[in-house]
Amino acid sequence: MDIMWHDARSLRSLRSKRLEGSEALRAHLGADIEVGRHCPSCGSTTHGRPWARLADGTSTHVSLSRCGEHLVTVVAEHPVGIDVESIEAVTSRWDPALVLHPSEKHPHDLKEMRRLAHDLKEMRGPAHDLKEMRLLAHDLKEMRQRGAMWCRKEAILKALGTGLSTPMSEIRVADWPVVDIEAPGGLAAAVATIPQAGRGGSSTS
């Protein structure tokens, strides 16, 4: 498996995310490859999972994801999915009922976030500096964990080829080979692969 980060601002096709992704895959694999997309649900070639065919006619599994100016691609021998997200954006739309499998839910998830928000609002003056720092550190840790969980779920769904047509809450991360990967500041990222007999064939997003 090979992962490559790209500066989206350096890609020529900024007006089209689809063409931008194609350029990123060519930067990763070589200018002479064929790239495209295919939706397994409707058969469309304007959206869906990306695919790549090498110059020798063989296919490889690929996936890509973009967040702001950062775009990441991955090439693998088996079905693969990659995702990158803004930790702040994930936090703003976080809903454990929509994201977490029943076995992953923390019973005090929402209550804890409300308590943290209340405590931070009530804090005043230097006497509370240490407590405030501890709460902020805890809050940041929770945000990073949520960003990582979201990325793991999306990476798994991309590797499966279903995308968000399968609810995140139906996926239990512990059941899948998914790992977090290093990402630029403020971002979380993860990649998942699904080993298969043989290699090549259709690619995933």
Rosetta blueprint (number, residue, H / E / L):
1 M L
2 D E
3 I E
4 M E
5 W E
6 H E
7 D E
8 A H
9 R H
10 S H
11 L L
12 R L
13 S L
14 L L
15 R L
16 S L
17 K H
18 R H
19 L H
20 E H
21 G H
22 S H
23 E H
24 A H
25 L H
26 R H
27 A H
28 H H
29 L H
30 G L
31 A L
32 D L
33 I L
34 E E
35 V E
36 G E
37 R E
38 H E
39 C L
40 P L
41 S L
42 C L
43 G L
44 S L
45 T L
46 T L
47 H L
48 G L
49 R E
50 P E
51 W E
52 A E
53 R E
54 L L
55 A L
56 D L
57 G L
58 T L
59 S E
60 T E
61 H E
62 V E
63 S E
64 L E
65 S E
66 R E
67 C E
68 G L
69 E L
70 H E
71 L E
72 V E
73 T E
74 V E
75 V E
76 A E
77 E L
78 H L
79 P L
80 V E
81 G E
82 I E
83 D E
84 V E
85 E E
86 S E
87 I H
88 E H
89 A H
90 V H
91 T H
92 S H
93 R L
94 W L
95 D L
96 P H
97 A H
98 L H
99 V H
100 L L
101 H L
102 P H
103 S H
104 E H
105 K L
106 H L
107 P L
108 H L
109 D H
110 L H
111 K H
112 E H
113 M H
114 R H
115 R H
116 L H
117 A H
118 H H
119 D H
120 L H
121 K H
122 E H
123 M L
124 R L
125 G L
126 P H
127 A H
128 H H
129 D H
130 L H
131 K H
132 E H
133 M H
134 R H
135 L H
136 L H
137 A H
138 H H
139 D H
140 L H
141 K H
142 E H
143 M H
144 R H
145 Q H
146 R H
147 G H
148 A H
149 M H
150 W H
151 C H
152 R H
153 K H
154 E H
155 A H
156 I H
157 L H
158 K H
159 A H
160 L H
161 G L
162 T L
163 G H
164 L H
165 S H
166 T L
167 P L
168 M H
169 S H
170 E H
171 I L
172 R L
173 V H
174 A H
175 D H
176 W L
177 P L
178 V E
179 V E
180 D E
181 I L
182 E L
183 A L
184 P L
185 G L
186 G L
187 L E
188 A E
189 A E
190 A E
191 V E
192 A E
193 T E
194 I L
195 P L
196 Q L
197 A L
198 G L
199 R L
200 G L
201 G L
202 S L
203 S L
204 T L
205 S L
